[in-house]
């Protein structure tokens, strides 16, 4: 069984899954529009949660929130299911495919055989679409890949029930009801307000305050943890920013594209100006990652290098604080 499903490559997995599922059901919604309405842009620092023996730095909302928020704001109903029994998970997947219904899955990256080796590590918040089955092979539309691929039932079960932080537990999701038409105007405004609220939140683990906390912590790492551990933590920042999903710079570019598109929908020229500014902030994030990766590869643990990238991150935090205050006022 194979559903007539159109695969379209995207910059980030969850945005791509949502955009492709919406397109399959007759609604043309771009990846940036999904991301912006779903308030996907974020920065968060979770030093108490470890992935690959280093703190978590995230540049996006928690897995699933983008689709949930997007769906609620445009009037789409989504069904989500998790499982403890892999056999029941497979049966429900096969049932949906038999009913001509492609589904989104949350999976672990480490055992995705079609990923290059350097991108396969323990990260359990990746998303894909399953759109068919041929004998023992499931047809996979992974939006970060150029083309479609396949996984055997055992290979798919392994990634659906990966262990560790954010374990997917067979997580499967799909839209079940749609409005006659998508009313984007109000949804866009709600999405922007939510993102501004997140980025300017008073909590130290979220938004620009979290960025400042990380920046100040970076300076202390070589003395507090020693060169080896400090270097590992720095590598985690770069990996989370530029390799997992789309990362800090890439997400800023997607958000810039959203603001450009939102400006056209709402007929607000100032949103297009904000789009250009966010693109420049994305460039600053990429420069930060480049400098951090140089220090990481050098493995020297010299304080001067850590001080320099700390200052870079503090400067980005200042720019984003000003940006989201102005955007909140404009919207």
HELIX and SHEET records of a PDB file:
HELIX    1   1 UNK A   13  UNK A   24  1                                  12    
HELIX    2   2 UNK A   31  UNK A   37  1                                   7    
HELIX    3   3 UNK A   65  UNK A   74  1                                  10    
HELIX    4   4 UNK A   86  UNK A   98  1                                  13    
HELIX    5   5 UNK A  117  UNK A  119  5                                   3    
HELIX    6   6 UNK A  153  UNK A  160  1                                   8    
HELIX    7   7 UNK A  184  UNK A  199  1                                  16    
HELIX    8   8 UNK A  207  UNK A  242  1                                  36    
HELIX    9   9 UNK A  247  UNK A  266  1                                  20    
HELIX   10  10 UNK A  269  UNK A  298  1                                  30    
HELIX   11  11 UNK A  303  UNK A  330  1                                  28    
SHEET    1   A 2 UNK A  41  UNK A  51  0                                        
SHEET    2   A 2 UNK A  54  UNK A  60 -1                                        
SHEET    1   B 6 UNK A  77  UNK A  81  0                                        
SHEET    2   B 6 UNK A 172  UNK A 177 -1                                        
SHEET    3   B 6 UNK A 103  UNK A 107 -1                                        
SHEET    4   B 6 UNK A 126  UNK A 134 -1                                        
SHEET    5   B 6 UNK A 137  UNK A 141 -1                                        
SHEET    6   B 6 UNK A 149  UNK A 152 -1                                        
END                                                                             
